[in-house]
Amino acid sequence: MNTNEPFSAESLWNRIRDHLLTVLGELTVMNHFGMDSKGISLTDNTLTVELEEKKNASELSQQFAYFIQNALRTVNAPAGMKIHFQHVAAPKQDIPVMNVNTPISQEAQDAAKTINEKMTFESFVQGPNNSFPLAMARFVAQNAADGSRANEDSNHTNPLFLYGPTGVGKTHLMHAIGNLARKLNPNLIVRYTTTEALLNEYVASWSTDANKEAFRRKFRTVDILLVDDIQFMAKREGLQNEFFNIFNALKDNQRKIVMTSDRAPKDVPDLMDRLVSRFESGICADVDMPAYETRLNILKMKLRAFPDIALNNNVLDFIAQKVTSSVRALEGALSCTMNYARMFPGNREAVTVDVLEKSILKNFIAEENSIVKLTCLDIQKTVCAYYDISIQDLNGKSREQHIAIARQVAVFLCRKLTDCSATEVGRTFNRTHATILYACNTIYDLYKQNDAKTTTALKTIVSKLGRSISDLN
C-alpha cells in the first residue's frame, strides 16, 4: 500500500497494528488490543480505535505509548497524531476483585508474607526501557488472577523471564505481579524467593524424607512462583535438578513461573541445557537501564514521600543526569540529598547543584565517573567478535552485507560511547566524515524503529562493553 495515499481511520489503524505485531508479537497485541480492534474515525488529528469490551482501554495509551508513537512515525502518520481507545459498549472490569469476605487459606496467607507490599505497578515508573517487560508482568498477574490456567495463550507466556543489569526494577516487577494477582484474587498462593534462599531450603530439606516432601510441596503447589537472581543457580547441579522438577510440575498444572537474572538464559554459565530451553519456552524480556527522562520521573515520584521537603527542578535534573548506573544508586543519591535538606527546614535554596557536586553527591559522582572509558578499538574488537569477522575486514573495503552492517554498528557505537568526533572515528575506520554520518543515521533509524536484528545486536554488544542500551538514547 502506498503510504502517500490519504489515510482513512481503518487503514491507518491496520498499518499501526501491523507494526505493533512486528515489534511486540502477535500474542501481546492480541491480549491487549484484540485482533478485532478497528479504526472508526479520524478527526482533529485524533484516531479513534474501537476495542473489544473486555480490553482495558484506559491503560493502553500509557502502557504502550512508546510503541504507539514509534508506530505512528513508522507509518508516516501526520505529525502530532493521537490515538483514543474506546469500547463498543460501556467498559466493564476485565477481572473482578474477589469478595473481601471470602475466607483466605492459611497457605495463601503464609506465602503472601514473602511479597513486598510497597512494590506495586503503581509505584513502578514506566519508560521506553521497560514498557514491554511491564506489559508482560501485568499480563501474568491478571491472567493468574482470573483463573485462566488452561488458556493456551497464557501458556505461551509461561514462564516469564526478566533479565537485565542490577538495579533496573526486575525485583520490583516480580513483587508487583504478586501484589496485583493477590489483590484480584486473595486466595492465590503467590510465593517469592531468591535463588540463594531456595538453595538454603533445598539443602536443609535433605535432613529427612519428611523435610524433602515438605520442600517439594511448598514450591510445587503455588499458583505463582517468583524466583529472583536465577543466575546463582549456576554450578549448583543438585538444585538445578530439583528446580527442573519444580518447573515441570508447575508448568504441567498451568501455574505461573516468573524468574529474574542479570543475563538471558542462554548466557547464564553452567546452566543445564534442559533448563535453558525451558526458561526460553515462554517470554524473555530485557529490562534495561532507564533513560534520562525515566530517571527524572523516578526522582519526582520518590520525592512524593517527602512532602515536607521541596527541591528546585535543577537539583533533580542534576541528579538524573549524573547518576546513571542503576535505579538503586539513583534512590541512594536522592536519599542523601533529602537527609541534607532536612538540616535546613523551610530553606528551599539550601540544596544547590554546586553543593551536590562538591559535597553531598561527591562520592556518587566519583563512582559513576570511575567507569572505564571505552576506546574505538574496544568497540571494534567486541563488534568483530559478535559478527565473527576480523578487524581487517571491519576497516577494509569489503561491501559484503554482514561486514557492512557490522561496520555501521561499530561506527554508531563509537560515536555514542566514546568522546571521539565523527572525524576521529572516520580516521579509525578509514572512512570519510560523510560516510560516518551516514552509518550513524542508518543504525540509529533502525534502532528507533525497533528493527529486531539491529536492536538485538546493539543490546548484546553494549552489554559486553559494560554499558547500557540507554546510553544510546
C-alpha positions as CSV (number, residue, x, y, z in Angstrom):
1,M,0.0,0.0,0.0
2,N,1.3,3.4,-0.9
3,T,1.9,5.3,2.3
4,N,1.4,8.6,0.4
5,E,-2.3,7.9,-0.1
6,P,-4.8,9.7,2.1
7,F,-5.3,8.0,5.4
8,S,-8.6,6.5,6.5
9,A,-9.2,5.5,10.1
10,E,-9.4,1.9,9.2
11,S,-6.3,1.8,7.0
12,L,-4.2,3.9,9.5
13,W,-5.0,1.6,12.4
14,N,-4.4,-1.5,10.3
15,R,-0.9,-0.2,9.5
16,I,-0.2,0.7,13.1
17,R,-1.4,-2.7,14.3
18,D,0.8,-4.5,11.7
19,H,3.8,-2.6,13.0
20,L,2.9,-3.5,16.6
21,L,2.6,-7.1,15.6
22,T,6.1,-7.0,14.2
23,V,7.6,-5.3,17.3
24,L,5.6,-6.8,20.2
25,G,4.5,-10.1,18.7
26,E,1.0,-11.5,17.9
27,L,0.4,-12.7,21.5
28,T,0.9,-9.3,23.1
29,V,-1.2,-7.4,20.6
30,M,-4.0,-10.0,20.7
31,N,-4.1,-10.0,24.5
32,H,-4.0,-6.2,25.0
33,F,-5.5,-4.7,21.8
34,G,-7.5,-7.6,20.5
35,M,-7.5,-8.8,16.9
36,D,-11.0,-7.3,16.3
37,S,-10.0,-3.8,17.1
38,K,-10.6,-1.3,14.3
39,G,-10.2,2.4,13.5
40,I,-13.6,4.1,13.3
41,S,-12.9,7.8,13.0
42,L,-10.2,10.2,12.2
43,T,-10.9,13.8,13.2
44,D,-8.9,16.7,14.7
45,N,-5.7,14.7,14.2
46,T,-7.1,12.0,16.5
47,L,-7.6,8.4,15.5
48,T,-10.3,6.7,17.5
49,V,-9.9,2.9,17.8
50,E,-12.7,0.7,18.9
51,L,-11.7,-2.2,21.2
52,E,-13.4,-5.4,22.4
53,E,-15.3,-4.5,25.5
54,K,-13.1,-6.7,27.7
55,K,-9.9,-4.8,26.7
56,N,-8.6,-2.2,29.1
57,A,-8.8,1.0,27.1
58,S,-7.7,3.2,29.9
59,E,-4.3,1.5,30.3
60,L,-3.3,1.1,26.6
61,S,-2.4,4.8,25.9
62,Q,0.0,4.8,28.9
63,Q,1.3,1.3,28.9
64,F,2.1,1.2,25.1
65,A,2.7,4.9,24.5
66,Y,6.3,4.4,23.4
67,F,5.5,1.7,20.9
68,I,2.4,3.5,19.6
69,Q,4.4,6.7,18.9
70,N,7.1,4.7,17.1
71,A,4.3,3.0,15.0
72,L,2.8,6.4,14.1
73,R,6.2,7.6,12.9
74,T,6.9,4.4,11.0
75,V,3.6,4.5,9.0
76,N,4.1,8.2,8.3
77,A,1.1,9.4,10.2
78,P,0.5,13.2,10.3
79,A,2.6,15.0,12.9
80,G,1.0,15.2,16.3
81,M,-1.4,12.4,15.6
82,K,-3.0,11.0,18.8
83,I,-4.9,7.7,19.4
84,H,-8.0,7.4,21.5
85,F,-9.2,3.9,22.5
86,Q,-12.9,3.2,23.3
87,H,-15.2,0.3,23.7
88,V,-18.3,-0.7,21.7
89,A,-20.3,-0.6,24.9
90,A,-19.7,0.8,28.3
91,P,-16.4,-0.7,29.6
92,K,-16.5,-3.2,32.5
93,Q,-13.8,-4.6,34.7
94,D,-11.9,-7.4,32.9
95,I,-11.2,-9.2,36.2
96,P,-13.5,-9.0,39.2
97,V,-11.9,-8.5,42.6
98,M,-12.7,-11.3,44.9
99,N,-15.2,-10.6,47.6
100,V,-13.3,-9.4,50.7
101,N,-15.4,-11.7,52.8
102,T,-14.1,-14.8,51.1
103,P,-12.1,-16.9,53.5
104,I,-8.3,-16.8,52.6
105,S,-6.4,-20.1,53.1
106,Q,-3.6,-20.2,55.6
107,E,-1.2,-21.3,52.8
108,A,-2.1,-18.2,50.8
109,Q,-1.5,-16.0,53.8
110,D,1.8,-17.6,54.6
111,A,3.1,-17.2,51.0
112,A,1.9,-13.6,50.9
113,K,4.4,-12.7,53.6
114,T,7.2,-13.1,51.0
115,I,5.7,-10.3,48.9
116,N,6.8,-6.7,49.5
117,E,3.5,-4.7,49.6
118,K,5.3,-1.5,48.7
119,M,6.5,-2.7,45.3
120,T,3.4,-2.3,43.1
121,F,2.7,-1.4,39.5
122,E,1.5,2.0,40.7
123,S,4.9,2.8,42.2
124,F,6.8,1.5,39.2
125,V,7.9,4.2,36.8
126,Q,7.4,3.3,33.1
127,G,9.8,4.3,30.4
128,P,11.0,3.0,26.9
129,N,13.4,0.7,28.7
130,N,10.7,-1.3,30.5
131,S,7.4,-0.9,28.5
132,F,7.4,-4.5,27.2
133,P,8.5,-6.2,30.5
134,L,5.9,-4.1,32.3
135,A,3.2,-5.2,29.9
136,M,4.1,-8.8,30.2
137,A,4.3,-8.6,34.0
138,R,0.8,-7.2,34.2
139,F,-0.5,-9.9,31.8
140,V,0.9,-12.6,34.0
141,A,-0.7,-11.2,37.2
142,Q,-4.1,-10.7,35.6
143,N,-4.1,-14.0,33.8
144,A,-3.2,-15.9,37.0
145,A,-5.9,-14.0,39.0
146,D,-8.8,-14.8,36.6
147,G,-8.1,-18.5,36.8
148,S,-7.3,-18.9,33.1
149,R,-4.8,-21.7,33.7
150,A,-5.9,-23.7,30.7
151,N,-5.7,-20.7,28.4
152,E,-3.4,-21.6,25.5
153,D,-2.2,-18.0,25.1
154,S,-1.2,-17.8,28.8
155,N,1.0,-20.9,28.4
156,H,2.9,-19.2,25.7
157,T,3.9,-16.5,28.2
158,N,4.8,-19.0,30.9
159,P,7.5,-18.7,32.2
160,L,8.2,-15.0,32.2
161,F,12.0,-14.5,32.3
162,L,13.1,-10.9,33.2
163,Y,16.7,-10.1,32.7
164,G,19.0,-7.1,32.8
165,P,21.6,-5.3,34.9
166,T,21.4,-4.8,38.7
167,G,19.1,-2.1,40.0
168,V,16.7,-1.6,37.0
169,G,13.5,-2.8,38.6
170,K,13.3,-6.6,37.9
171,T,12.6,-7.5,41.6
172,H,10.1,-4.6,41.8
173,L,8.2,-6.1,38.8
174,M,8.1,-9.5,40.4
175,H,6.6,-8.2,43.7
176,A,4.2,-6.0,41.6
177,I,2.9,-9.2,39.9
178,G,2.4,-10.8,43.3
179,N,0.6,-7.7,44.7
180,L,-1.8,-7.3,41.8
181,A,-2.6,-11.0,41.5
182,R,-3.4,-11.2,45.2
183,K,-5.4,-8.0,45.0
184,L,-7.6,-9.5,42.3
185,N,-7.7,-12.9,43.9
186,P,-6.5,-13.1,47.6
187,N,-6.7,-16.8,47.7
188,L,-3.9,-17.2,45.2
189,I,-0.8,-18.8,46.6
190,V,2.0,-16.4,45.4
191,R,5.5,-17.2,46.7
192,Y,8.6,-15.1,46.2
193,T,12.1,-16.4,46.9
194,T,15.7,-15.6,46.0
195,T,17.8,-18.4,44.5
196,E,20.0,-18.2,47.5
197,A,17.1,-18.8,49.9
198,L,15.8,-21.6,47.6
199,L,19.3,-23.2,47.8
200,N,19.4,-23.0,51.6
201,E,15.9,-24.6,51.9
202,Y,16.9,-27.3,49.4
203,V,20.0,-28.2,51.4
204,A,18.1,-28.2,54.7
205,S,15.4,-30.3,53.3
206,W,17.7,-33.3,52.9
207,S,17.9,-34.0,56.6
208,T,14.8,-36.2,56.5
209,D,12.3,-37.6,53.9
210,A,9.6,-35.6,55.6
211,N,11.5,-32.4,55.0
212,K,12.1,-33.3,51.4
213,E,8.4,-33.8,50.8
214,A,7.6,-30.6,52.6
215,F,10.0,-28.7,50.4
216,R,8.6,-30.1,47.2
217,R,5.0,-29.5,48.3
218,K,5.9,-25.9,49.3
219,F,7.2,-24.9,45.8
220,R,5.2,-27.3,43.6
221,T,1.7,-26.3,44.7
222,V,1.9,-22.5,44.4
223,D,-0.2,-20.5,41.8
224,I,2.7,-18.1,41.0
225,L,6.3,-18.8,41.8
226,L,8.6,-15.8,41.7
227,V,12.4,-16.7,41.7
228,D,14.9,-13.9,41.9
229,D,18.6,-14.0,40.6
230,I,18.3,-17.3,38.8
231,Q,22.0,-16.9,37.7
232,F,23.1,-18.0,41.1
233,M,21.8,-21.5,40.3
234,A,24.9,-21.9,38.0
235,K,27.1,-24.9,39.1
236,R,24.5,-26.0,41.6
237,E,23.7,-29.3,39.9
238,G,21.6,-30.7,42.7
239,L,19.4,-27.5,42.9
240,Q,19.1,-27.4,39.1
241,N,17.8,-30.9,39.0
242,E,15.3,-30.2,41.8
243,F,14.2,-26.9,40.1
244,F,13.8,-28.7,36.8
245,N,11.2,-30.9,38.5
246,I,9.5,-28.0,40.3
247,F,9.3,-26.1,36.9
248,N,7.8,-29.1,35.2
249,A,5.2,-29.7,37.9
250,L,4.1,-26.0,37.8
251,K,4.0,-25.8,34.0
252,D,2.1,-29.1,33.7
253,N,-0.6,-27.6,36.0
254,Q,-0.7,-24.2,34.2
255,R,0.8,-22.5,37.3
256,K,2.8,-19.3,36.6
257,I,6.6,-19.1,36.9
258,V,8.5,-15.8,36.9
259,M,12.2,-15.5,37.1
260,T,14.9,-12.8,37.0
261,S,18.5,-12.9,36.1
262,D,21.3,-10.5,35.2
263,R,21.5,-12.1,31.8
264,A,19.5,-14.0,29.2
265,P,19.0,-17.8,29.9
266,K,21.5,-18.9,27.2
267,D,24.1,-16.6,28.7
268,V,24.0,-17.9,32.2
269,P,27.1,-20.0,32.6
270,D,27.0,-23.7,33.8
271,L,23.2,-23.9,33.5
272,M,21.8,-27.2,32.2
273,D,20.6,-27.1,28.6
274,R,17.3,-28.5,29.6
275,L,16.7,-25.6,32.0
276,V,17.8,-23.1,29.4
277,S,15.3,-24.5,26.9
278,R,12.5,-24.4,29.4
279,F,13.4,-20.8,30.5
280,E,13.3,-19.7,26.9
281,S,10.0,-21.5,26.2
282,G,7.9,-18.5,27.4
283,I,8.7,-14.8,27.2
284,C,12.2,-13.5,27.8
285,A,12.0,-9.7,28.4
286,D,15.0,-7.4,28.7
287,V,14.7,-4.8,31.4
288,D,17.3,-2.1,30.7
289,M,18.8,0.9,32.4
290,P,16.3,3.8,32.4
291,A,17.0,6.8,30.1
292,Y,17.3,10.3,31.4
293,E,13.6,11.1,31.2
294,T,12.7,8.0,33.1
295,R,15.3,8.6,35.8
296,L,13.9,12.1,36.3
297,N,10.4,10.7,36.6
298,I,11.6,8.2,39.2
299,L,13.1,11.0,41.2
300,K,9.9,13.0,41.1
301,M,7.8,10.0,42.2
302,K,10.2,9.2,45.1
303,L,10.1,12.9,46.1
304,R,6.4,12.5,46.9
305,A,7.5,10.5,50.0
306,F,9.0,13.7,51.4
307,P,6.1,16.2,51.5
308,D,7.9,18.4,54.0
309,I,10.9,18.9,51.6
310,A,11.0,21.0,48.4
311,L,13.8,20.8,45.8
312,N,14.4,23.1,42.9
313,N,14.0,21.4,39.5
314,N,17.6,21.9,38.5
315,V,18.6,19.8,41.5
316,L,16.6,16.8,40.3
317,D,17.8,17.4,36.8
318,F,21.4,17.3,38.0
319,I,20.9,14.0,39.9
320,A,19.1,12.4,36.9
321,Q,22.0,13.4,34.6
322,K,24.9,12.4,36.9
323,V,23.6,9.1,38.5
324,T,23.0,6.7,35.7
325,S,24.4,3.3,36.9
326,S,21.2,1.9,38.5
327,V,17.9,2.9,40.0
328,R,19.3,1.9,43.4
329,A,22.1,4.4,43.0
330,L,19.5,7.0,41.9
331,E,17.4,6.4,45.0
332,G,20.5,6.5,47.2
333,A,21.6,9.8,45.8
334,L,18.1,11.2,46.4
335,S,18.1,9.9,50.0
336,C,21.4,11.6,50.7
337,T,20.1,14.8,49.3
338,M,16.9,14.6,51.4
339,N,18.9,14.0,54.6
340,Y,20.9,17.1,53.9
341,A,17.8,19.2,53.1
342,R,16.3,18.2,56.4
343,M,19.0,20.1,58.2
344,F,17.6,23.3,56.7
345,P,13.8,23.1,57.1
346,G,11.9,25.6,55.0
347,N,15.1,26.7,53.1
348,R,14.5,25.6,49.5
349,E,17.8,27.2,48.4
350,A,19.9,25.2,50.8
351,V,20.4,22.4,48.3
352,T,22.1,23.6,45.2
353,V,23.8,21.9,42.2
354,D,27.2,23.2,43.5
355,V,26.6,21.7,46.9
356,L,25.5,18.4,45.4
357,E,28.6,18.2,43.1
358,K,31.2,19.2,45.7
359,S,29.8,17.6,48.8
360,I,26.6,15.6,49.1
361,L,26.9,13.5,45.9
362,K,30.7,13.7,45.5
363,N,31.1,10.0,46.2
364,F,28.2,9.1,43.9
365,I,29.6,11.1,41.1
366,A,33.1,9.8,41.6
367,E,31.8,6.2,41.4
368,E,29.9,7.0,38.2
369,N,33.0,8.6,36.7
370,S,35.1,5.6,37.7
371,I,33.5,3.5,34.9
372,V,36.4,2.9,32.5
373,K,36.1,4.9,29.3
374,L,35.8,2.9,26.1
375,T,38.1,3.3,23.1
376,C,37.2,2.8,19.5
377,L,39.4,-0.3,19.5
378,D,37.5,-1.8,22.4
379,I,34.3,-1.4,20.4
380,Q,35.8,-2.7,17.2
381,K,37.0,-5.9,18.9
382,T,33.6,-6.5,20.6
383,V,31.7,-5.9,17.3
384,C,34.1,-8.2,15.4
385,A,33.6,-11.0,18.0
386,Y,29.8,-10.6,17.7
387,Y,29.7,-10.7,13.9
388,D,32.6,-13.2,13.7
389,I,34.8,-11.1,11.4
390,S,38.3,-9.6,11.7
391,I,39.3,-6.0,12.4
392,Q,40.9,-6.0,9.0
393,D,37.5,-6.9,7.4
394,L,35.9,-4.2,9.5
395,N,38.3,-1.5,8.4
396,G,38.7,-2.8,4.9
397,K,36.9,-2.1,1.7
398,S,34.6,-5.1,1.6
399,R,30.9,-4.4,0.9
400,E,29.6,-7.8,1.8
401,Q,26.3,-7.2,3.7
402,H,27.2,-8.7,7.0
403,I,30.6,-6.9,7.1
404,A,29.0,-3.6,6.0
405,I,26.3,-3.9,8.8
406,A,29.0,-4.7,11.4
407,R,31.0,-1.7,10.3
408,Q,28.0,0.6,10.6
409,V,27.1,-0.7,14.0
410,A,30.7,-0.2,15.2
411,V,30.8,3.3,13.8
412,F,27.5,4.1,15.5
413,L,28.7,2.8,18.9
414,C,32.0,4.6,18.6
415,R,30.1,7.9,18.2
416,K,27.7,7.1,21.1
417,L,30.0,5.5,23.6
418,T,33.3,7.4,23.2
419,D,34.3,11.1,23.1
420,C,35.6,10.8,19.6
421,S,34.3,13.2,16.9
422,A,33.0,12.0,13.6
423,T,36.3,13.0,12.0
424,E,38.3,10.9,14.6
425,V,36.0,7.9,14.1
426,G,36.5,8.3,10.4
427,R,40.2,8.1,10.7
428,T,39.9,4.9,12.8
429,F,37.8,3.2,10.2
430,N,39.5,4.7,7.2
431,R,36.2,6.4,6.1
432,T,35.1,9.9,5.2
433,H,33.2,12.2,7.5
434,A,30.1,11.8,5.3
435,T,30.3,8.0,5.4
436,I,30.5,8.1,9.2
437,L,27.4,10.3,9.5
438,Y,25.5,8.1,7.1
439,A,26.4,4.9,9.1
440,C,25.3,6.6,12.3
441,N,22.0,7.7,10.9
442,T,21.3,4.3,9.3
443,I,21.8,2.4,12.6
444,Y,20.1,5.0,14.7
445,D,17.0,4.9,12.5
446,L,16.9,1.0,12.6
447,Y,17.3,1.2,16.4
448,K,14.4,3.7,16.8
449,Q,12.2,1.6,14.5
450,N,12.9,-1.4,16.8
451,D,14.4,-3.4,14.0
452,A,14.8,-6.8,15.7
453,K,18.3,-7.8,14.4
454,T,19.8,-4.3,15.0
455,T,18.3,-4.0,18.5
456,T,19.5,-7.5,19.5
457,A,23.0,-6.8,18.2
458,L,23.2,-3.4,20.0
459,K,21.9,-4.7,23.3
460,T,24.3,-7.7,23.2
461,I,27.4,-5.7,22.2
462,V,26.6,-2.8,24.6
463,S,26.2,-5.3,27.5
464,K,29.5,-6.9,26.7
465,L,31.1,-3.5,26.7
466,G,29.8,-2.9,30.2
467,R,27.3,-0.3,29.2
468,S,23.5,0.1,29.0
469,I,21.3,0.5,25.9
470,S,20.0,3.7,27.5
471,D,23.5,5.2,26.7
472,L,22.5,5.1,23.1
473,N,19.5,7.5,23.5
